[in-house]
Amino acid sequence: MSPAPEQHALSEEPDTRETDALWDGDSGTLKETSRRALVQLLRGPYLSAANHGRLWTALLADEDAIRSRLSDMFLELITDDAAQLAFVRNAGADIDAPKVMRTATLTFLDTALLLHLRQQLLHESTGNKAIVGADEVADQLQVYRGRDGADPAGFAKRIATSWQKMVKYGLLSTTTTEGRFVVSPVLRLVFGPEEIAAVRHEYTRLVEGALPLETDDAELSPVGNSATTSLEEEDA
């Protein structure tokens, strides 16, 4: 009688694969810090190494995976390695994609303020922070008040409203000195050269009298291609 075939017991070695599950039933594959980086991008207005050092490191380590997750949601990741910041915006310009991020339409004065802040940022080419004061910026915007100088109090109120919007969007942040604010480096990316040229052309027409400067801001579309200037906010 021939001996029975030798039986080889299956090795039951422990599964040494790492798991990123954070709770029972969690099927996510990103590490916790990468998930937090993804959430910060979705919350907005942006993620930066200066304000979110640990999350910025996680973004760099898992950028391809995070970019893929955002693409699944019709969102595009914009990064600036030199400035060490990133933000997301609605993608799918060539398709009928859903708008995941809410678009905040800016008034004429909002856009004028943004252009001025961006110019101050570009002046700081040495890497120093661009710091501005509310009063000095308001003085610079007086050129848009109108040739007859009507209603200075109302114009000042509109400037204050625009200023608070920039604070809300994270484009201005407070400093230890009262009345002084740091301009966010993300403004380098909000407007491209073509958009800036179009906006400045439109504003020049207004200042020269082609259109009344007293026109209600909400009725103006400051970008030359007839699209309203906008910022991306997280959807409520």
C-alpha positions as CSV (number, residue, x, y, z in Angstrom):
1,M,0.0,0.0,0.0
2,S,1.5,3.2,-1.0
3,P,1.9,5.9,1.6
4,A,-0.7,8.7,1.6
5,P,0.5,11.9,0.0
6,E,2.3,14.2,2.4
7,Q,-0.1,16.8,3.7
8,H,1.4,20.3,3.8
9,A,-0.4,22.5,6.3
10,L,-1.1,26.0,4.9
11,S,0.9,28.7,6.6
12,E,-1.4,31.1,8.4
13,E,0.9,34.0,8.7
14,P,-0.6,37.2,10.2
15,D,-1.7,39.8,7.7
16,T,0.9,42.5,8.1
17,R,-0.7,45.0,5.7
18,E,-1.3,48.4,7.2
19,T,-4.9,49.6,7.4
20,D,-6.0,53.2,7.3
21,A,-9.5,52.4,8.8
22,L,-10.4,55.0,11.4
23,W,-13.7,53.5,12.5
24,D,-15.6,50.3,12.2
25,G,-16.8,50.0,8.6
26,D,-14.4,52.7,7.3
27,S,-13.6,51.8,3.7
28,G,-11.4,54.8,3.0
29,T,-7.9,54.3,1.8
30,L,-6.2,57.6,2.6
31,K,-4.2,58.2,5.7
32,E,-5.8,60.3,8.4
33,T,-3.7,63.4,7.7
34,S,-4.4,63.1,4.0
35,R,-8.1,62.9,4.6
36,R,-7.8,66.0,6.8
37,A,-5.9,67.8,4.0
38,L,-8.7,66.8,1.6
39,V,-11.4,68.2,4.0
40,Q,-9.5,71.5,4.4
41,L,-9.3,71.9,0.6
42,L,-13.1,71.3,0.4
43,R,-13.8,73.7,3.3
44,G,-11.6,76.4,1.7
45,P,-10.6,78.9,1.0
46,Y,-7.2,77.3,0.7
47,L,-4.6,75.1,2.3
48,S,-1.1,76.5,3.0
49,A,2.1,75.4,4.6
50,A,2.1,78.5,6.7
51,N,-1.3,77.8,8.3
52,H,-1.6,74.0,7.9
53,G,2.0,72.7,7.9
54,R,1.1,69.1,8.7
55,L,-1.7,69.0,6.1
56,W,0.5,70.6,3.5
57,T,3.0,67.8,4.0
58,A,0.3,65.2,3.7
59,L,-1.0,66.8,0.5
60,L,2.5,66.6,-1.0
61,A,2.8,62.9,0.0
62,D,-0.6,61.9,-1.3
63,E,-1.2,64.5,-4.0
64,D,-2.0,62.0,-6.8
65,A,-4.6,60.2,-4.6
66,I,-6.1,63.5,-3.3
67,R,-6.2,64.9,-6.8
68,S,-8.0,61.7,-8.0
69,R,-10.6,62.0,-5.2
70,L,-11.3,65.6,-6.2
71,S,-11.6,64.7,-9.8
72,D,-14.3,62.2,-8.8
73,M,-16.2,65.2,-7.5
74,F,-15.7,67.4,-10.6
75,L,-13.1,69.5,-8.8
76,E,-9.7,70.6,-9.8
77,L,-6.7,70.9,-7.5
78,I,-4.6,74.1,-8.0
79,T,-1.2,74.1,-6.3
80,D,1.7,76.6,-6.1
81,D,4.8,74.9,-4.8
82,A,6.8,78.1,-4.5
83,A,4.1,79.8,-2.4
84,Q,3.3,76.4,-0.7
85,L,-0.5,76.7,-1.1
86,A,-3.3,74.9,-2.8
87,F,-7.0,75.3,-3.4
88,V,-9.8,73.7,-5.4
89,R,-12.1,75.0,-8.0
90,N,-14.9,73.6,-10.1
91,A,-13.6,71.6,-13.1
92,G,-15.3,70.3,-16.2
93,A,-15.3,73.5,-18.2
94,D,-15.7,71.4,-21.4
95,I,-18.6,69.3,-20.0
96,D,-21.9,69.9,-18.3
97,A,-20.5,69.2,-14.8
98,P,-22.3,69.9,-11.6
99,K,-21.0,73.0,-9.6
100,V,-19.8,71.5,-6.4
101,M,-18.2,74.7,-5.1
102,R,-20.5,77.7,-4.7
103,T,-19.5,80.7,-6.8
104,A,-19.4,84.0,-5.0
105,T,-20.0,86.8,-7.5
106,L,-18.0,89.9,-6.8
107,T,-19.1,93.4,-7.2
108,F,-17.3,96.1,-9.2
109,L,-15.7,97.4,-6.0
110,D,-14.9,93.9,-4.7
111,T,-12.9,93.3,-7.9
112,A,-11.2,96.6,-7.7
113,L,-10.1,95.9,-4.2
114,L,-8.8,92.4,-5.2
115,L,-6.8,93.9,-8.0
116,H,-5.2,96.4,-5.6
117,L,-4.4,93.7,-3.0
118,R,-2.9,91.5,-5.7
119,Q,-0.7,94.4,-6.9
120,Q,0.5,94.9,-3.4
121,L,1.3,91.2,-3.2
122,L,3.3,91.3,-6.4
123,H,5.3,94.2,-5.1
124,E,6.7,92.0,-2.4
125,S,8.9,89.9,-4.6
126,T,11.5,89.2,-1.9
127,G,9.2,86.7,-0.1
128,N,8.1,89.2,2.6
129,K,4.5,89.3,3.6
130,A,2.4,92.0,1.9
131,I,0.8,94.0,4.7
132,V,-1.8,96.7,4.0
133,G,-4.0,99.0,6.1
134,A,-7.8,99.4,5.6
135,D,-7.6,103.2,5.5
136,E,-4.8,103.4,3.0
137,V,-6.5,101.0,0.6
138,A,-9.8,103.0,0.9
139,D,-7.9,106.1,-0.2
140,Q,-6.5,104.2,-3.2
141,L,-10.1,103.2,-4.2
142,Q,-11.4,106.7,-4.2
143,V,-10.7,106.9,-7.9
144,Y,-13.8,104.8,-8.5
145,R,-16.1,106.9,-6.5
146,G,-17.2,109.1,-9.4
147,R,-16.3,112.3,-11.0
148,D,-18.7,114.5,-9.0
149,G,-17.7,113.0,-5.6
150,A,-21.3,112.2,-4.7
151,D,-22.2,110.3,-1.4
152,P,-18.7,109.8,0.1
153,A,-20.3,108.2,3.2
154,G,-22.1,105.6,1.1
155,F,-19.0,104.9,-0.9
156,A,-17.0,104.4,2.3
157,K,-19.6,101.9,3.6
158,R,-19.3,99.9,0.3
159,I,-15.5,99.8,0.7
160,A,-15.9,98.5,4.2
161,T,-18.3,95.8,3.0
162,S,-15.9,94.7,0.3
163,W,-13.1,94.7,2.9
164,Q,-15.0,92.4,5.2
165,K,-15.7,90.0,2.3
166,M,-11.9,89.7,1.7
167,V,-11.5,88.8,5.4
168,K,-14.3,86.3,5.2
169,Y,-12.8,84.6,2.2
170,G,-9.4,84.4,3.9
171,L,-7.8,86.7,1.5
172,L,-6.9,89.1,4.3
173,S,-5.9,88.1,7.8
174,T,-5.3,90.1,10.9
175,T,-1.9,91.0,12.4
176,T,-0.9,91.9,15.9
177,T,-1.2,95.6,14.8
178,E,-4.7,96.9,14.8
179,G,-5.9,97.9,11.3
180,R,-3.1,96.1,9.5
181,F,-3.8,92.9,7.5
182,V,-1.7,90.3,5.6
183,V,-2.6,89.7,2.0
184,S,-3.0,86.0,1.2
185,P,-0.5,84.7,-1.4
186,V,-3.4,82.8,-3.0
187,L,-4.3,86.0,-4.8
188,R,-1.4,85.3,-7.1
189,L,-3.5,82.5,-8.5
190,V,-7.1,83.9,-8.3
191,F,-6.6,86.2,-11.3
192,G,-4.6,85.2,-14.4
193,P,-2.9,87.7,-16.6
194,E,-5.7,87.7,-19.2
195,E,-8.4,88.2,-16.6
196,I,-6.4,91.1,-15.0
197,A,-6.0,92.8,-18.4
198,A,-9.7,92.5,-19.2
199,V,-10.8,93.8,-15.8
200,R,-8.4,96.8,-15.9
201,H,-9.5,97.6,-19.4
202,E,-13.1,97.7,-18.2
203,Y,-12.3,99.8,-15.2
204,T,-10.4,102.3,-17.4
205,R,-13.5,102.7,-19.5
206,L,-15.5,103.5,-16.4
207,V,-13.0,105.9,-14.9
208,E,-12.8,107.7,-18.3
209,G,-16.6,108.2,-18.3
210,A,-17.7,105.6,-20.8
211,L,-20.1,104.3,-18.1
212,P,-21.4,106.1,-15.0
213,L,-19.3,105.2,-12.0
214,E,-22.4,105.5,-9.8
215,T,-24.0,102.4,-11.4
216,D,-25.0,99.8,-8.8
217,D,-22.2,97.3,-8.4
218,A,-24.5,94.3,-8.7
219,E,-25.4,95.3,-12.3
220,L,-21.8,95.3,-13.5
221,S,-19.9,92.4,-15.0
222,P,-16.3,93.6,-14.6
223,V,-14.6,90.9,-16.6
224,G,-14.2,91.8,-20.3
225,N,-15.5,88.4,-21.5
226,S,-18.9,89.1,-19.9
227,A,-18.3,86.4,-17.2
228,T,-18.7,87.7,-13.7
229,T,-15.6,87.7,-11.6
230,S,-15.9,85.0,-8.9
231,L,-14.3,83.2,-6.0
232,E,-14.9,79.6,-5.1
233,E,-16.6,78.9,-1.8
234,E,-17.5,75.5,-0.2
235,D,-21.1,74.6,-0.9
236,A,-23.4,75.0,2.0
